[in-house]
Amino acid sequence: MLPTLFVSHGSPMHALQAGRAGAAWAALGRQLPRPKALLIASAHWDSEWPMLTTGRRPETIHDFGGFPPALYELRYAAPGSPEVAQRAIDLVRAAGITANGNGCRGLDHGAWVPLLHMYPQADVPAVQISLQTRLGAAHHLRLGEILAPLRDEGVLIVGSGHLTHNLREWIAHARENRTTLAEPEVEPYVREFGAWVDRALRTDDRASLARWKELAPNATRAHPSDEHFLPLPFALAAAGPAPRVERLDLGVDSGVLAMDAYAFWRV
């Protein structure tokens, strides 16, 4: 039986320099049962209502700037799955939520960078689903619940965001790191926020997760905007009620970007 996954996708440079996170994603791809397809929600696609990629050959979107030319030359040529996309659309519509397909959109870096390591042969069909950041965590918990049947149909459901995602602080720490050649200490708020989230996940406290901006310590500092958090409640809910929670501690980039990943196993 497949779990559902949450990954902190980190910098696009993980595509060229795997590091600790890339090695862990590759290990997941080897260890998990082989899925018939992937459904991935990335922080980097937002729309008013759920949209799913329906093309048979989704392009590789390089939705970033200022990186080495070699990064822009990479292509992740996994096929799409219009059939899985349509099945997801049907499930969402049956629950009374508007959903549509997009035959032109490809996979953004929040999707293809981790998948490049998980399935380097690009031989597992991949479908991406958009977030609706304006609707908050409760909506994404509901969306995960709606799409949970796909997991039992052999689809690996993945949320790709970040456990913490304060880019302004990351840039400042990265500059300091280049100057001092020393890795910054992890900011205390990163540990505090991560511990709160971990407790909520392990106790299946979805009511608190739905109100994370109010209840989690340092929530607005950990996530000045919401989009990188929302794939996490989505992935949790797609596993079904009270899943077994497995955390992969993948360190903290520049003292502020927690790289944790989670697997949620149905019990």
ABEGO torsion letter per residue (X at the ends): XBBBBBBBAEBAAAAABAEAAAAAAAAAAAABBBBABBBBBBAABBBABBBBBABABBBBBBBBBGBBAAAAABBBABBBBAAAAAAAAAAAAAAGBBBBBBAABBBBAAAAAAAAAABAAGABBBBBBBBBAAAEAAAAAAAAAAAAAAAAAGBBBBBBBBABBBAAAAAAAAAAAAAAGBBBBBBAAAAAAAAAAAAAAAAGBAAAAAAAAAABBGAAAABABAAAAAAAAAAAAAAEBGBBBBBBBAEBBGGABBABBBBBBBX
